[in-house]
Amino acid sequence: MKANVVAIVFRCKVTGSELHTSDEAQAFEWLTPKEIPTRMSEAHAVRMLDAFKARGGPRVRSHDSFNLLDGQP
């Protein structure tokens, strides 16, 4: 499938108050890096894992909505 998709993942931390759902977030979970690959497709998991390694700037990945393309690590 070819599509023009830009996915942005932010690394967050708790600063106070409590998390809650909204019109922009229907659900939320805190996951460890070890849990991430077991909970979502490779294409989504790599975005989350990249956020844990945020040092060094943004990452650009090519995928087919489920799997990485071109043998990316």
C-alpha positions in Angstrom: 0.0 0.0 0.0 1.4 3.4 -0.9 0.3 6.3 1.1 1.6 9.7 2.3 1.6 9.3 6.0 3.6 11.3 8.6 3.6 9.8 12.0 5.0 11.7 14.9 5.7 10.1 18.3 6.6 12.2 21.3 8.4 11.0 24.4 6.4 12.2 27.5 6.8 12.3 31.2 4.3 12.8 34.0 4.5 16.4 35.4 1.5 16.3 37.6 -2.3 15.8 37.8 -3.8 12.6 36.4 -4.1 11.3 32.8 -7.5 11.2 31.3 -9.1 10.5 27.9 -10.3 13.3 25.6 -11.4 14.0 22.1 -7.8 13.8 21.1 -6.8 10.7 23.1 -9.3 7.9 23.4 -6.9 5.7 25.5 -3.5 5.8 27.0 -1.0 3.4 28.5 2.6 3.5 29.9 4.7 0.8 28.3 8.3 -0.3 28.9 10.5 -0.7 25.8 10.3 -4.5 26.3 6.5 -4.4 26.2 6.2 -2.3 23.1 7.0 -4.9 20.4 4.4 -7.3 21.9 1.6 -4.8 21.8 1.7 -3.4 18.2 2.8 -3.9 14.7 6.5 -3.6 13.7 5.9 -0.2 12.0 4.3 1.3 15.0 6.6 -0.3 17.6 9.7 1.1 15.9 8.3 4.6 16.2 7.8 4.1 19.9 11.3 2.6 20.4 12.9 5.4 18.4 11.2 7.8 20.9 13.0 6.1 23.7 16.3 6.7 21.8 15.4 10.3 21.1 19.0 11.6 21.5 20.4 12.5 18.1 17.4 13.9 16.5 14.4 12.6 14.6 14.2 9.3 12.8 12.7 8.7 9.4 11.3 5.2 8.6 9.7 3.7 5.5 7.0 1.1 6.1 3.9 -0.4 4.5 1.7 0.4 7.5 2.7 -2.8 9.2 6.3 -3.7 8.4 9.5 -1.8 7.8 10.7 -1.6 4.3 14.2 -1.8 2.8 15.7 -3.9 5.7 15.8 -1.0 8.2 17.0 -1.9 11.7 
